[in-house]
Amino acid sequence: MSSKINLGIIGLSAANSWASNAHYPYLKDSDKYRIAAISNSKLESSEAAAEKYGIPREHAHASADSIAADRDVNLVVVSVKVPYHKQLLLPAIKAKKDVFSEWPLGANLEEAQEIAHLAQEAGVRTMVGLQARQDVAINEAKKLVDSGKLGEILSTSFMGYGLAWTDIADESNAYGYDIKNGATLTTIPSGHSLDAICYVLGEFETVSATAIRD
Protein backbone atom coordinates (compact mmCIF):
# COMPACT_ATOMS: atom_id res chain seq x y z
CA MET A 1 0.00 0.00 0.00
CA SER A 2 1.36 3.42 -1.01
CA SER A 3 2.24 5.85 1.79
CA LYS A 4 1.74 8.80 -0.50
CA ILE A 5 -1.10 11.28 -0.03
CA ASN A 6 -3.54 10.98 -2.92
CA LEU A 7 -4.51 14.35 -4.35
CA GLY A 8 -7.67 15.29 -6.16
CA ILE A 9 -6.83 18.50 -8.01
CA ILE A 10 -9.51 20.94 -9.15
CA GLY A 11 -8.07 23.18 -11.86
CA LEU A 12 -5.27 21.02 -13.31
CA SER A 13 -5.86 21.34 -17.04
CA ALA A 14 -4.03 19.94 -20.05
CA ALA A 15 -3.47 23.51 -21.23
CA ASN A 16 -1.94 26.47 -19.43
CA SER A 17 -3.07 26.87 -15.81
CA TRP A 18 -1.60 27.82 -12.44
CA ALA A 19 -1.80 24.21 -11.27
CA SER A 20 -0.04 22.88 -14.37
CA ASN A 21 2.74 25.49 -14.19
CA ALA A 22 3.26 25.92 -10.44
CA HIS A 23 2.26 22.60 -8.86
CA TYR A 24 2.59 19.80 -11.41
CA PRO A 25 6.40 20.13 -11.97
CA TYR A 26 6.93 19.31 -8.29
CA LEU A 27 4.10 16.82 -7.85
CA LYS A 28 5.02 14.62 -10.82
CA ASP A 29 8.24 13.49 -9.09
CA SER A 30 7.11 13.83 -5.47
CA ASP A 31 7.70 11.00 -3.02
CA LYS A 32 4.99 12.42 -0.74
CA TYR A 33 2.06 13.05 -3.07
CA ARG A 34 0.32 11.30 -5.95
CA ILE A 35 -2.18 12.91 -8.32
CA ALA A 36 -5.09 10.49 -8.05
CA ALA A 37 -7.92 12.48 -9.65
CA ILE A 38 -8.62 15.63 -11.64
CA SER A 39 -11.67 17.86 -11.92
CA ASN A 40 -12.35 20.76 -14.28
CA SER A 41 -15.50 22.61 -15.29
CA LYS A 42 -16.10 20.23 -18.21
CA LEU A 43 -15.64 16.47 -18.34
CA GLU A 44 -13.88 16.73 -21.69
CA SER A 45 -11.27 19.02 -20.14
CA SER A 46 -10.78 16.66 -17.19
CA GLU A 47 -10.40 13.65 -19.49
CA ALA A 48 -7.83 15.50 -21.62
CA ALA A 49 -5.87 16.40 -18.49
CA ALA A 50 -6.13 12.85 -17.15
CA GLU A 51 -4.71 11.49 -20.39
CA LYS A 52 -1.85 14.01 -20.38
CA TYR A 53 -0.87 13.36 -16.77
CA GLY A 54 -1.40 9.59 -16.74
CA ILE A 55 -4.51 9.49 -14.56
CA PRO A 56 -7.10 6.73 -15.20
CA ARG A 57 -10.14 8.12 -17.02
CA GLU A 58 -12.50 6.99 -14.26
CA HIS A 59 -10.79 9.54 -12.01
CA ALA A 60 -11.58 12.44 -14.35
CA HIS A 61 -14.40 14.49 -12.84
CA ALA A 62 -16.53 17.47 -13.81
CA SER A 63 -17.75 18.66 -10.43
CA ALA A 64 -16.56 19.33 -6.90
CA ASP A 65 -19.07 16.82 -5.53
CA SER A 66 -17.78 14.08 -7.80
CA ILE A 67 -14.10 14.48 -6.95
CA ALA A 68 -14.92 14.82 -3.25
CA ALA A 69 -16.70 11.45 -3.44
CA ASP A 70 -13.72 9.76 -5.15
CA ARG A 71 -12.55 7.07 -2.69
CA ASP A 72 -8.97 7.29 -3.94
CA VAL A 73 -8.68 10.97 -2.94
CA ASN A 74 -7.29 11.91 0.49
CA LEU A 75 -6.79 15.63 -0.07
CA VAL A 76 -8.66 17.97 -2.43
CA VAL A 77 -6.65 20.81 -3.97
CA VAL A 78 -8.56 23.86 -5.21
CA SER A 79 -6.39 25.71 -7.70
CA VAL A 80 -8.77 28.05 -9.52
CA LYS A 81 -9.78 31.71 -9.32
CA VAL A 82 -10.82 32.90 -5.87
CA PRO A 83 -14.53 33.59 -6.64
CA TYR A 84 -15.01 29.80 -6.94
CA HIS A 85 -13.06 28.70 -3.88
CA LYS A 86 -15.98 28.44 -1.47
CA GLN A 87 -18.30 26.43 -3.74
CA LEU A 88 -15.48 24.00 -4.59
CA LEU A 89 -14.11 23.58 -1.07
CA LEU A 90 -17.39 22.92 0.72
CA PRO A 91 -18.16 19.52 -0.91
CA ALA A 92 -14.68 18.25 0.07
CA ILE A 93 -15.09 19.51 3.63
CA LYS A 94 -18.55 17.93 3.83
CA ALA A 95 -16.99 14.65 2.66
CA LYS A 96 -14.38 15.06 5.43
CA LYS A 97 -11.50 15.25 2.98
CA ASP A 98 -8.47 17.37 3.86
CA VAL A 99 -8.24 20.49 1.69
CA PHE A 100 -5.65 22.80 0.17
CA SER A 101 -6.78 26.16 -1.21
CA GLU A 102 -4.88 28.76 -3.15
CA TRP A 103 -4.67 32.17 -1.50
CA PRO A 104 -6.92 34.06 -0.85
CA LEU A 105 -9.09 31.49 0.90
CA GLY A 106 -12.37 33.30 0.20
CA ALA A 107 -13.62 36.24 -1.82
CA ASN A 108 -14.02 38.21 1.42
CA LEU A 109 -13.48 37.86 5.15
CA GLU A 110 -16.94 36.40 5.77
CA GLU A 111 -16.39 33.62 3.21
CA ALA A 112 -12.97 32.80 4.63
CA GLN A 113 -14.33 32.63 8.17
CA GLU A 114 -17.22 30.41 7.07
CA ILE A 115 -14.92 27.98 5.26
CA ALA A 116 -12.51 27.84 8.21
CA HIS A 117 -15.37 27.28 10.66
CA LEU A 118 -16.89 24.45 8.62
CA ALA A 119 -13.49 22.78 8.22
CA GLN A 120 -12.92 22.98 11.97
CA GLU A 121 -16.35 21.49 12.65
CA ALA A 122 -15.65 18.66 10.21
CA GLY A 123 -12.27 17.98 11.79
CA VAL A 124 -10.36 18.10 8.51
CA ARG A 125 -6.81 19.33 8.04
CA THR A 126 -6.42 22.48 5.96
CA MET A 127 -3.78 24.51 4.17
CA VAL A 128 -3.75 27.80 2.25
CA GLY A 129 -1.10 28.34 -0.42
CA LEU A 130 1.02 31.33 0.54
CA GLN A 131 4.07 30.48 -1.53
CA ALA A 132 6.39 33.38 -0.57
CA ARG A 133 7.75 31.34 2.35
CA GLN A 134 9.26 28.89 -0.15
CA ASP A 135 11.30 31.60 -1.89
CA VAL A 136 15.08 31.34 -1.44
CA ALA A 137 15.51 35.10 -0.95
CA ILE A 138 12.77 35.24 1.69
CA ASN A 139 14.35 32.38 3.62
CA GLU A 140 17.79 33.99 3.46
CA ALA A 141 16.27 37.21 4.81
CA LYS A 142 14.70 35.28 7.68
CA LYS A 143 18.03 33.62 8.51
CA LEU A 144 19.71 37.03 8.57
CA VAL A 145 17.07 38.53 10.86
CA ASP A 146 17.04 35.49 13.15
CA SER A 147 20.85 35.62 13.45
CA GLY A 148 20.65 38.98 15.23
CA LYS A 149 23.25 40.57 12.94
CA LEU A 150 20.82 43.38 12.11
CA GLY A 151 20.03 44.11 15.74
CA GLU A 152 16.47 44.68 16.92
CA ILE A 153 14.19 45.66 14.05
CA LEU A 154 11.62 48.14 15.32
CA SER A 155 9.64 48.93 12.18
CA THR A 156 9.39 48.31 8.47
CA SER A 157 7.66 49.81 5.42
CA PHE A 158 5.97 48.00 2.56
CA MET A 159 4.52 49.22 -0.74
CA GLY A 160 2.30 46.81 -2.66
CA TYR A 161 1.81 46.82 -6.42
CA GLY A 162 0.94 44.33 -9.13
CA LEU A 163 1.39 44.32 -12.89
CA ALA A 164 -1.99 42.67 -13.45
CA TRP A 165 -3.88 45.65 -11.99
CA THR A 166 -3.18 48.36 -14.55
CA ASP A 167 -5.48 50.48 -16.72
CA ILE A 168 -5.85 47.66 -19.26
CA ALA A 169 -6.55 43.95 -18.67
CA ASP A 170 -7.23 41.01 -20.96
CA GLU A 171 -10.52 39.16 -20.65
CA SER A 172 -9.12 36.38 -18.45
CA ASN A 173 -7.96 38.88 -15.80
CA ALA A 174 -10.88 41.32 -15.97
CA TYR A 175 -12.56 39.64 -12.98
CA GLY A 176 -9.83 41.14 -10.77
CA TYR A 177 -11.28 44.62 -11.24
CA ASP A 178 -14.50 43.74 -9.41
CA ILE A 179 -13.81 43.91 -5.69
CA LYS A 180 -16.60 41.39 -5.00
CA ASN A 181 -14.46 38.68 -6.62
CA GLY A 182 -11.74 39.05 -3.97
CA ALA A 183 -8.88 39.11 -6.49
CA THR A 184 -7.51 42.58 -5.82
CA LEU A 185 -4.11 44.21 -5.57
CA THR A 186 -4.54 44.16 -1.80
CA THR A 187 -5.63 40.53 -1.42
CA ILE A 188 -3.30 38.79 -3.89
CA PRO A 189 0.20 40.33 -4.39
CA SER A 190 0.05 42.40 -1.21
CA GLY A 191 -1.36 39.46 0.76
CA HIS A 192 1.46 37.16 -0.30
CA SER A 193 4.03 39.86 0.48
CA LEU A 194 2.56 40.67 3.89
CA ASP A 195 2.74 36.99 4.81
CA ALA A 196 6.43 37.03 3.86
CA ILE A 197 6.97 40.08 6.08
CA CYS A 198 5.33 38.33 9.03
CA TYR A 199 7.40 35.21 8.36
CA VAL A 200 10.66 37.18 8.38
CA LEU A 201 9.94 39.83 11.02
CA GLY A 202 7.12 38.41 13.13
CA GLU A 203 3.44 39.32 13.41
CA PHE A 204 2.22 42.91 13.42
CA GLU A 205 1.94 44.84 16.66
CA THR A 206 0.64 48.11 15.15
CA VAL A 207 -0.20 49.09 11.57
CA SER A 208 -0.47 52.38 9.68
CA ALA A 209 -1.71 51.95 6.11
CA THR A 210 -2.74 54.11 3.14
CA ALA A 211 -4.53 53.11 -0.05
CA ILE A 212 -3.83 55.21 -3.15
CA ARG A 213 -5.60 55.05 -6.49
CA ASP A 214 -4.02 56.85 -9.46
VEXBAZA-458566 format. One record per residue (C-alpha): residue in three letters; x, y, z. Coordinates in nm, 4 decimals. Example, Ala and Ser with C-alpha at 12.3 -4.5 7.8 and 13.67 -1.06 7.14 Angstrom:
! residues 2
  rest      east     north        up
   ALA    1.2300   -0.4500    0.7800
   SER    1.3670   -0.1060    0.7140
***
This chain:
! residues 214
  rest      east     north        up
   MET    0.0000    0.0000    0.0000
   SER    0.1361    0.3418   -0.1007
   SER    0.2237    0.5846    0.1787
   LYS    0.1744    0.8801   -0.0505
   ILE   -0.1096    1.1282   -0.0025
   ASN   -0.3538    1.0975   -0.2916
   LEU   -0.4505    1.4354   -0.4352
   GLY   -0.7666    1.5287   -0.6160
   ILE   -0.6834    1.8497   -0.8007
   ILE   -0.9512    2.0938   -0.9147
   GLY   -0.8067    2.3175   -1.1861
   LEU   -0.5267    2.1023   -1.3311
   SER   -0.5860    2.1338   -1.7043
   ALA   -0.4026    1.9941   -2.0049
   ALA   -0.3467    2.3512   -2.1230
   ASN   -0.1940    2.6469   -1.9431
   SER   -0.3066    2.6873   -1.5809
   TRP   -0.1600    2.7823   -1.2437
   ALA   -0.1804    2.4215   -1.1274
   SER   -0.0044    2.2876   -1.4370
   ASN    0.2736    2.5488   -1.4192
   ALA    0.3256    2.5916   -1.0441
   HIS    0.2261    2.2598   -0.8861
   TYR    0.2595    1.9800   -1.1411
   PRO    0.6400    2.0132   -1.1973
   TYR    0.6929    1.9307   -0.8287
   LEU    0.4103    1.6818   -0.7849
   LYS    0.5021    1.4616   -1.0820
   ASP    0.8236    1.3492   -0.9088
   SER    0.7108    1.3828   -0.5466
   ASP    0.7703    1.1000   -0.3025
   LYS    0.4993    1.2422   -0.0744
   TYR    0.2063    1.3053   -0.3069
   ARG    0.0319    1.1304   -0.5951
   ILE   -0.2180    1.2910   -0.8316
   ALA   -0.5088    1.0495   -0.8047
   ALA   -0.7921    1.2483   -0.9650
   ILE   -0.8624    1.5627   -1.1639
   SER   -1.1667    1.7864   -1.1919
   ASN   -1.2346    2.0756   -1.4277
   SER   -1.5497    2.2606   -1.5290
   LYS   -1.6096    2.0227   -1.8211
   LEU   -1.5637    1.6468   -1.8336
   GLU   -1.3877    1.6730   -2.1692
   SER   -1.1266    1.9021   -2.0143
   SER   -1.0785    1.6661   -1.7194
   GLU   -1.0402    1.3654   -1.9491
   ALA   -0.7831    1.5496   -2.1621
   ALA   -0.5873    1.6402   -1.8488
   ALA   -0.6126    1.2850   -1.7145
   GLU   -0.4708    1.1489   -2.0393
   LYS   -0.1853    1.4015   -2.0384
   TYR   -0.0872    1.3365   -1.6769
   GLY   -0.1404    0.9595   -1.6741
   ILE   -0.4514    0.9493   -1.4558
   PRO   -0.7101    0.6734   -1.5201
   ARG   -1.0139    0.8122   -1.7016
   GLU   -1.2503    0.6985   -1.4257
   HIS   -1.0793    0.9539   -1.2006
   ALA   -1.1581    1.2435   -1.4354
   HIS   -1.4404    1.4486   -1.2836
   ALA   -1.6526    1.7470   -1.3813
   SER   -1.7750    1.8663   -1.0426
   ALA   -1.6559    1.9333   -0.6903
   ASP   -1.9067    1.6825   -0.5528
   SER   -1.7781    1.4081   -0.7803
   ILE   -1.4098    1.4475   -0.6950
   ALA   -1.4922    1.4818   -0.3245
   ALA   -1.6697    1.1453   -0.3440
   ASP   -1.3723    0.9755   -0.5148
   ARG   -1.2548    0.7066   -0.2694
   ASP   -0.8966    0.7287   -0.3944
   VAL   -0.8679    1.0968   -0.2938
   ASN   -0.7293    1.1909    0.0491
   LEU   -0.6789    1.5634   -0.0070
   VAL   -0.8663    1.7973   -0.2430
   VAL   -0.6650    2.0806   -0.3965
   VAL   -0.8561    2.3861   -0.5206
   SER   -0.6392    2.5714   -0.7698
   VAL   -0.8772    2.8049   -0.9521
   LYS   -0.9780    3.1709   -0.9321
   VAL   -1.0816    3.2904   -0.5866
   PRO   -1.4530    3.3591   -0.6636
   TYR   -1.5013    2.9804   -0.6943
   HIS   -1.3056    2.8696   -0.3879
   LYS   -1.5984    2.8437   -0.1474
   GLN   -1.8296    2.6434   -0.3742
   LEU   -1.5484    2.4005   -0.4592
   LEU   -1.4111    2.3582   -0.1072
   LEU   -1.7393    2.2915    0.0717
   PRO   -1.8155    1.9518   -0.0906
   ALA   -1.4685    1.8254    0.0071
   ILE   -1.5087    1.9510    0.3626
   LYS   -1.8548    1.7928    0.3828
   ALA   -1.6989    1.4645    0.2656
   LYS   -1.4382    1.5056    0.5429
   LYS   -1.1504    1.5254    0.2979
   ASP   -0.8471    1.7365    0.3858
   VAL   -0.8237    2.0488    0.1688
   PHE   -0.5651    2.2796    0.0167
   SER   -0.6779    2.6161   -0.1205
   GLU   -0.4885    2.8762   -0.3148
   TRP   -0.4667    3.2173   -0.1498
   PRO   -0.6921    3.4058   -0.0854
   LEU   -0.9091    3.1486    0.0902
   GLY   -1.2366    3.3300    0.0204
   ALA   -1.3619    3.6235   -0.1818
   ASN   -1.4021    3.8205    0.1416
   LEU   -1.3481    3.7861    0.5152
   GLU   -1.6941    3.6400    0.5769
   GLU   -1.6391    3.3619    0.3214
   ALA   -1.2971    3.2797    0.4628
   GLN   -1.4330    3.2629    0.8168
   GLU   -1.7224    3.0410    0.7069
   ILE   -1.4921    2.7981    0.5262
   ALA   -1.2513    2.7844    0.8206
   HIS   -1.5368    2.7281    1.0657
   LEU   -1.6892    2.4451    0.8620
   ALA   -1.3491    2.2780    0.8223
   GLN   -1.2917    2.2975    1.1971
   GLU   -1.6345    2.1493    1.2651
   ALA   -1.5653    1.8659    1.0209
   GLY   -1.2273    1.7980    1.1794
   VAL   -1.0362    1.8104    0.8513
   ARG   -0.6813    1.9325    0.8036
   THR   -0.6425    2.2476    0.5958
   MET   -0.3782    2.4511    0.4169
   VAL   -0.3750    2.7804    0.2254
   GLY   -0.1101    2.8336   -0.0419
   LEU    0.1022    3.1327    0.0540
   GLN    0.4074    3.0484   -0.1533
   ALA    0.6393    3.3379   -0.0573
   ARG    0.7746    3.1338    0.2352
   GLN    0.9259    2.8894   -0.0145
   ASP    1.1297    3.1600   -0.1889
   VAL    1.5083    3.1344   -0.1444
   ALA    1.5513    3.5097   -0.0947
   ILE    1.2770    3.5244    0.1695
   ASN    1.4346    3.2380    0.3624
   GLU    1.7789    3.3992    0.3455
   ALA    1.6269    3.7212    0.4812
   LYS    1.4699    3.5276    0.7680
   LYS    1.8028    3.3624    0.8505
   LEU    1.9711    3.7027    0.8566
   VAL    1.7065    3.8528    1.0855
   ASP    1.7044    3.5486    1.3148
   SER    2.0848    3.5617    1.3453
   GLY    2.0650    3.8975    1.5226
   LYS    2.3252    4.0568    1.2936
   LEU    2.0821    4.3381    1.2109
   GLY    2.0031    4.4109    1.5742
   GLU    1.6467    4.4679    1.6925
   ILE    1.4188    4.5661    1.4048
   LEU    1.1616    4.8136    1.5321
   SER    0.9639    4.8931    1.2178
   THR    0.9389    4.8308    0.8465
   SER    0.7657    4.9813    0.5422
   PHE    0.5968    4.8000    0.2561
   MET    0.4518    4.9220   -0.0739
   GLY    0.2302    4.6810   -0.2662
   TYR    0.1815    4.6817   -0.6421
   GLY    0.0944    4.4326   -0.9128
   LEU    0.1385    4.4316   -1.2887
   ALA   -0.1994    4.2669   -1.3451
   TRP   -0.3876    4.5654   -1.1992
   THR   -0.3175    4.8357   -1.4551
   ASP   -0.5480    5.0477   -1.6717
   ILE   -0.5852    4.7658   -1.9265
   ALA   -0.6552    4.3952   -1.8674
   ASP   -0.7232    4.1013   -2.0955
   GLU   -1.0522    3.9155   -2.0651
   SER   -0.9116    3.6381   -1.8451
   ASN   -0.7958    3.8880   -1.5801
   ALA   -1.0876    4.1320   -1.5973
   TYR   -1.2562    3.9640   -1.2977
   GLY   -0.9833    4.1136   -1.0767
   TYR   -1.1279    4.4616   -1.1242
   ASP   -1.4503    4.3736   -0.9412
   ILE   -1.3807    4.3909   -0.5685
   LYS   -1.6599    4.1386   -0.4996
   ASN   -1.4457    3.8675   -0.6619
   GLY   -1.1738    3.9050   -0.3973
   ALA   -0.8879    3.9113   -0.6494
   THR   -0.7510    4.2578   -0.5820
   LEU   -0.4112    4.4214   -0.5570
   THR   -0.4544    4.4158   -0.1796
   THR   -0.5628    4.0530   -0.1422
   ILE   -0.3302    3.8790   -0.3886
   PRO    0.0198    4.0327   -0.4391
   SER    0.0049    4.2400   -0.1210
   GLY   -0.1364    3.9463    0.0758
   HIS    0.1462    3.7160   -0.0302
   SER    0.4030    3.9857    0.0480
   LEU    0.2562    4.0672    0.3890
   ASP    0.2744    3.6994    0.4812
   ALA    0.6432    3.7026    0.3856
   ILE    0.6972    4.0076    0.6078
   CYS    0.5330    3.8333    0.9029
   TYR    0.7403    3.5212    0.8363
   VAL    1.0657    3.7182    0.8380
   LEU    0.9944    3.9832    1.1021
   GLY    0.7118    3.8408    1.3131
   GLU    0.3441    3.9315    1.3409
   PHE    0.2216    4.2910    1.3422
   GLU    0.1937    4.4845    1.6659
   THR    0.0642    4.8105    1.5146
   VAL   -0.0202    4.9092    1.1566
   SER   -0.0467    5.2383    0.9682
   ALA   -0.1710    5.1955    0.6110
   THR   -0.2743    5.4115    0.3143
   ALA   -0.4531    5.3108   -0.0052
   ILE   -0.3829    5.5215   -0.3149
   ARG   -0.5601    5.5051   -0.6488
   ASP   -0.4019    5.6850   -0.9465
***
